[in-house]
Amino acid sequence: MKSAILATTISAIFALSGCQGHGTTNNTGSHSQLGSVGNTAVNIESGKDYHSFSNPEQISVSHLALDLDVNFDKKIISGDVELTVKRMQEEANTLILDTRDLTIKGVTANGMPIPYTLGKEDSFLGAPLSITVPEGVNKVTVTYHTSPQASGVQWLTPAQTAGKKHPFLFTQSQAIHARSFMPLQDSPQVRVTYSATIHTPKDLLAVMSAANDPDTARDGVYEFAMPQPIPAYLIALAVGDLKFKAMGKRTGVYAEPALLDAAADEFADTESMLEMTEKTYGPYRWDRYDLLILPPSFPFGGMENPRLSFITPTVIAGDKSLVSLIAHELAHSWSGNTVTNATWRDLWLNEGFTTYLTYRIMQMVYGDDRFNMEAVLGRQDLQTDIDSLPEGDQILAIDLRGRDPDVVFSNIPYEKGALFLRELEQKVGRANFDKFLLNYFEHFAFQSITTDQFLAYLDDTLLKDYADKLSVERIHQWIFEPGIPQGAPIAHSNAFKVVDDARNQWLNGEIKAQDIDADDWVVHQWLYFLNNMPETLSQVQLHELDQAFDLTQSKNNEIAHSWLLMAVENWYEPALPRVHSYLVSIGRNKLVKPIYKALSQTPKGKELAKKAFAEAKPGYHPLTVKANEGFVE
């Protein structure tokens, strides 16, 4: 099997690093029988956010009111944030906020300065902002500005956009990057409502993860409101030359004019996805569901910012073959946005549930064949990470103490989490499991929960109702132990048998590549064909494949990725110019990182990587730079 299998799998398309002793002590989760066993093993305090300085168990922020100016010349965001606070402990008088690389100009309450201190900077947590809140005060205002190097903000020149005429700005808050463009309690267990006034150049449009008005006048002043309480990592802003096109009653797409029609056509099934999800898992609670198509430097496949998912243009393939990304971001409206992980250790509660829902949505909209193909590819992606990650990182309830939470984003929380839920579904029956999920989303709506809280809920529901079919020990194995439990569900796809036969016949010299009947293959079959090639192919074999199918020039970014990775690993020189152009034109980590890693294994490869990285770095997102700079040192 290839050493770096990559597929149009549900998780691969998406999606998406010393903190011990910092953070809150708010223990939001009760200890179920399962959770206690797991937490004792690793000595982790359930509900404690090891990646936040904030103290919501003493004073909690409930609302943000932003008034911000976007300055493209200086590459800074400046202004005020008014924080509405509530004393959770009567005697508490110090509010602690998270910041990173922010310049604090002052803090006031009722128009008067109040004391504050900015603590020592941590390498990735940033610095705590401690504010003395006077007695009887429930609102404080912080005046500040960001750094041009803010980790959660990317500034793009006109040349780096599709239209080439106007600059572009977008934010990316997950996991702990919201603190780089606003001071707040940057923990997923703290949920806030927010309002915002955003000042921009008059010829640009601002949009946020809030109520957006597609017909708003372009006057450089934009007002937003988010009435549902959300965690900090879901607060998002984008500013650019954006237009809107409706796709359904509650769905539409924002994009630069050059991409608008193609995006609307590609994602035309979004309304159908929303309606089918509602029928099975309960009402959509966020009013509208729109998409924002970002420039290709966006480091992830998508980001589930409520009401307005941020989407990479790399999934606009022209044939809807990569739209499971849309299903995934939509599914987050239930699992992740409505019911949220309380800490980054609990990410699998977001991504495992969402990946499971994504498969189900794709099955409902596109049928069993597509569901089965994507399930097979997803299982292969999971196995690749199981084979490459240390055992500690193969655990769903991962120990992230002292680590950048960005490292949690692997196929473990996505595909292993989904596979665990698929086993529960198979053991209790699909209808019963759907009922369980419907009740789960209702029970925990607009709450941030821990693994322990989920397990306590499982104790009271499925484990009680299906004690003859479910085992505490088995569930414990899934969540707190590495690897994939023996006997886990296996995915099968009849559509891949013809692919296996063709590949094997070609590898055995029984047929030529040009004789492979692939005219009717869908993208998933092509990826399965490429991703399951031997690690080593001869130059003659690579040339034959390329001549037969023009793989080096593939317009599908997923197919191109798999082929170019194969070309690098076998140093197929005719494809190397495309490797360079691919790396400098796309900033999506899932596509570029494996190629940089493969290039770094040889002197010639590292030379190519250094050249591409140097050219691409000014247009890469800070997260993409951080993820890949080690490969070119």
Secondary structure, DSSP 8 states (H G I E B T S, - for coil): --TT---S-HHHH------TT-S---------HHHHHHHHHHT--TT--TT----TTTEEEEEEEEEEEEETTTTEEEEEEEEEEEESSTT--EEEEEESS-EEEEEEETTEE--EEE---BTTTBEEEEEE--TT--EEEEEEE--TT-TTEEEE-GGGSSSSSS-EEEE--TTTTGGGTS-B---TT-EEEEEEEEE--TTSEEEESS---TT---SSEEEEEEEEEEEGGG--EEEES-EEEE-SSSEEEEE-HHHHHHHHHHTTTHHHHHHHHHHHH----SS-EEEEE--TT-SSSEE--TTEEEE-GGG--SSSTTTHHHHHHHHTTTBTTTEEESSGGGHHHHHHHHHHHHHHHHHHHH-HHHHHHHHHHHHHHHHHHHHHS-GGGG-SS---TTS-GGGG-SHIIIIIHHHHHHHHHHHH-HHHHHHHHHHHHHHTTTEEE-HHHHHHHHHHTHHHHTTTT--HHHHHHHHHSSS--TT------GGGHHHHHHHHHHHTTSS-GGGS--TT--HHHHHHHHHTS-S---HHHHHHHHHHH-GGG-SSHHHHHHHHHHHHHTT-GGGHHHHHHHHHH---HHHHHHHHHHHTTSHHHHHHHHHHHHHHGGGS-HHHHHHHGGGG-
